[in-house]
Amino acid sequence: MRRLAVVIFVIVLLAAAAATSAYAAKPPAAKPPAAAPPRDFFGMVSEDAFQVIGDYRQMTLATQASLGVGLLRQTFDWSSRSAMNWI
C-alpha cells in the first residue's frame, strides 16, 4: 500500500512538473501593432495664414497642403480680450 502511494505521488509530481514547464515555455502573447493615424491627421497651427488675406494666405496654405498638412488648428486664447468680442 505504501509503495502504491509513493508511485501515485511521483506520477502527480511528474504531471505537475510537465504542466508547469509547458506553461512556462509559451511566449507571452504579442500586443497587436497600433494603427497608424490617417495620412491627413498631421495638424499644425498657422496663425499667420489667417491674419493676412490674399496671395500670402493662398501660398502658405498651398505649401502646407503639399507638405501633407491636413488639419490646421486655430488658437483660441481665453485670456485675450479679442477672444471675447463675439459676445
C-alpha positions in Angstrom: 0.0 0.0 0.0 2.8 2.4 0.9 4.5 1.6 -2.4 1.4 2.4 -4.4 1.1 5.8 -2.5 4.7 6.6 -3.4 4.1 5.7 -7.1 1.0 7.9 -7.3 2.8 10.7 -5.5 5.7 10.5 -8.1 3.2 10.5 -11.0 1.4 13.5 -9.7 4.7 15.4 -9.2 5.8 14.5 -12.8 2.5 15.6 -14.2 2.7 18.9 -12.3 6.3 19.5 -13.5 5.3 18.8 -17.1 2.3 21.1 -16.9 4.4 23.9 -15.3 7.2 23.6 -17.9 4.7 23.5 -20.8 3.0 26.7 -19.4 6.4 28.4 -18.9 7.6 27.5 -22.4 4.8 29.5 -24.1 5.9 33.0 -25.1 3.7 35.9 -23.9 1.1 37.0 -26.4 2.3 39.9 -28.5 0.3 43.1 -28.5 -1.3 44.0 -31.8 0.5 46.9 -33.5 -1.0 50.3 -33.0 -2.9 51.5 -36.0 -1.2 54.4 -37.8 -3.2 57.6 -37.9 -4.7 58.6 -41.2 -2.4 60.4 -43.6 -4.3 63.7 -43.2 -4.1 63.6 -39.4 -1.0 65.7 -39.2 -2.0 69.1 -38.0 -0.4 72.4 -37.1 -1.1 75.9 -36.1 -0.7 78.6 -38.8 -1.8 81.8 -37.3 0.0 84.0 -39.9 -2.0 82.4 -42.7 -5.3 83.6 -41.1 -4.1 87.1 -40.2 -3.3 88.1 -43.8 -5.8 88.0 -46.6 -4.7 87.5 -50.2 -1.8 85.8 -52.0 0.2 85.2 -48.9 -2.6 83.1 -47.4 -3.1 81.2 -50.6 0.6 80.5 -51.0 1.0 79.5 -47.3 -2.0 77.1 -47.3 -0.9 75.6 -50.6 2.6 75.0 -49.4 1.3 73.4 -46.2 -1.1 71.1 -48.1 1.8 70.0 -50.4 3.8 69.0 -47.3 1.0 66.8 -46.1 -0.7 69.1 -43.6 -4.4 68.0 -43.5 -5.5 69.9 -40.4 -5.0 73.4 -39.2 -5.7 74.2 -35.6 -7.0 77.6 -34.6 -5.7 79.0 -31.3 -8.4 80.3 -29.0 -6.9 82.3 -26.2 -9.4 82.8 -23.4 -7.2 85.4 -21.8 -7.2 87.6 -24.9 -9.7 90.5 -25.0 -10.2 89.9 -28.7 -11.5 86.4 -27.9 -14.4 87.9 -26.1 -15.5 90.3 -29.0 -18.1 87.9 -30.2 -20.2 88.1 -27.0 
